[in-house]
């Protein structure tokens, strides 16, 4: 059964275009130009119950706006959506009790009080049974290793500790849907990994539906099997993570180790050198020419070791967005809208 | 019903705890609010010392001090420092999101937050207020009857509700304009004059009678005037009913504004 169904969802904002300078500011008092920004432009997708899906895209792509629409924070300009069988922007309490929104850049806990005070308030707001509350709090604080910190004022916690407290607050009422917007933003590597491991474990145990936006591909690769890629408000790809590399990357990385101490000088004729540490070299080669290139290299040089890898997902996605930008600047070239369910 | 009462109680308790965190700043700010009261009493002393007659517009110096102190009690209930600007800030920076995604009523939450704010304020301010009233006891004619005191307490409770609803309404306008500082400044100016904070409204003659139809007089003038015996029992009942209508009307307008505001909310700030 789908947890989220979105059909042709649109959200348009009207943004004041302020020109530079004092004179323009004065003119702005009398007349203002507004630009129409289609933050979400006809987006459609379905997420099944228990899925953990990554929502990827560059800044301003429409990821967070879609999350805001699904959490009922903003009303759509057009289109339909249901989450857990509810229309999100109706903001029914029966829906709000079943989902959580965690925004990495926003603090929902009481800044000057210990996190346990916020948790106690959540217990009442979400009407959590006292025994169940104690059990969940115990479980979550132990999983996230913050049991000793819940009596400390939130302002005195590190960013990583605070984010873990935010997650506890978001999960105390055992939501069926978790919307995560950049949950690891600004965290150090250790904290990032701890949050990732926790989310993976929690989702596997509870089978809750998770929609995650993140700029860290490591988050995405560690947690999600499926990704929806959005750019300029439109869905560019919706499918398995591996599919992204297959579909959008025209190159692979060939890792070669030559016999001896050096790398042949003319190696660049086989592909773009992306790293050279003699006698090892990494080449970026066209996917469809790998057999020919490999055969040519093996027949010409003494090679001790060879490996062929996919390009990092991060690079492929970045390249995809760059390609979108170039397409926009070139007239008469239509931006292809990727598949969407 | 019981669950809602429990939520409100926990909100109140948590807000009280929060208010007490920065105790030094809070105590200092509360005590400093008495400074204008003292200077105002001296100012009226200077005005009356140079007045051609002992009474001005029916008020002697003692009447004026008594009025002013009682008006300040009304203000202690109706003033809502930081409420409108706080709502506007939350709308602007996106903090308001937590109220919109959780099963909680934002206005109800803000109300209990303000109750906590006031309770802590009264805890700190009661002592100094009592001292000032004791020092100025000769300017009061004595304790009024029970009915007047009951009406006064009701008027103070409704002054609190009215002050809360007016300021929250100004704050909610930030859904449209984001910045409400100027609007708030204008409101504070009008409030200072038309609530009877600056001078009693019956000093203003015909204009005072006209502005008495506005809600502002209930924020300071009306509670003070009750204690000074300006109203007959029949007038008291009538005025309290009108005040209640204002409260209900403002509550309805608040609810409508909130419902419309969140519809056009852009959820800026990440």
Interface residues (C-beta under 8 A of the other chain):
Chain A: X13 X64 X68 X71 X72 X73 X74 X75 X91 X93 X96 X97 X99 X100 X101 X103 X105 X106 X108 X110 X112 X113 X117 X118 X120 X121 X124 X125 X126 X127 X153 X181
Chain B: X3 X6 X7 X10 X11 X14 X17 X18 X21 X22 X94 X95 X97 X98 X100 X101 X102 X103 X104 X262 X263 X264 X265 X266 X267 X269 X270
